[in-house]
Amino acid sequence: MKLYYSVSSAGNFGDDMNEWFWDGLLSGWRDAQPDVTLFGIGTILGRKILDAHGRVLVCGSGAGYGTAHGIDRGKVDISWVRGPRTAALIGAERGLAITDPACMATTMPRFSGLPRGTGGTIFIPHRSTARLDLDWDRIGRQAGLRVVLPGGEAHAVIADIACAGLVVAESMHAAIFADAFRVPWVPIRISNEFNEFKWHDWAESVEVPMRIQDALVLPRKLWFLLRDARARLRPARAAGPDPGGAGGQPGSARAATPDPADLGEKGRRRVKGLAKTLAPVLELAIGRDLRRASSSAPHLSRDGVVADRIERIRDRLALVQRRIDADLGRA
């Protein structure tokens, strides 16, 4: 099989771990069924991506970006998906919504015997937040915690999570690993790229009613207000005065207003530029918000929920393993 996952130029442990993760769960998968692509950990289920890969085996992937309706189930074999929202979006049976496969790391010898609860409070930002030109050590000192960047080597980042006493997570896989290793966690939103759909998809899979903390609330609101005001002015200027002296039509202005959940590529570049210019102010604000978040009520799924999901994933993997063995001619 081939392997597909999202690759970040700066690295992202929740995606990068695909390279070694499946070797510990499926014996011989790389040699079997060369015309099949394995879709594993990640928010990668979209019709455009799936159509580009021919035959696909889905083992725990999630949806959340792009169109996911109308997937060709003749080409896409779904072993299981991340959560109930993904299942509903792609038209899969609800029984195939188990949870994110990353929880299986708790069964791997590499992560057994770690000194649990010794790592204090850590914060793992979203990969886009981590790319901002900020002094993360300074932010950590102000917040009274340690910042672990998601671009670090995946084994090391996962071990940091397993050993922590509390995980403040903007990276969803930081929360997934924390919950699996029974470490309390707090979700926080800093980046515009924080995807609530995929977070709730996973949280519902482990029966956690989630409360997301917000950081940089005022700067984000001001940015969107300014951006939307400029967008409304633009069509009026382009149209010029009408015969009665009025500006552009209100309907055209509303149609030109961008989706408030998306900054756009130019907007993202401007935010990065502003972040560099205003770094000292942003560092103080993020440090303050992280300190507040780390004092809020943490999340943790009920005892036994993750263990149940692990057993259900094992059952699904056993079926996949039989197909691999049959393809390789193994008894």
Secondary structure, DSSP 8 states (H G I E B T S, - for coil): -EEE----TT--HHHHTHHHHGGGTSTTTTTS-TTEEEE-SSB---HHHHHTTSEEEEES-B--SS--TT--TTTEEEEEBS-HHHHHHHT--GGGB---GGGGGGGSGGGTT--TT-S-EEEE--HHHHTSS--HHHHHHHHTSEE--TTS-HHHHHHHHHH-SEEEESSHHHHHHHHHTT--EEEEE-STT--HHHHHHHHHHTT-----EESSHHHHHHHHHHHHHHHHHHHHHHH---TTS--S-HHHHHHHS--TT--HHHHHHHHHHHHHHTHHHHHHHHHHHHHHHHTS--B---TTHHHHHHHHHHHHHHHHHHHHHHHHT--
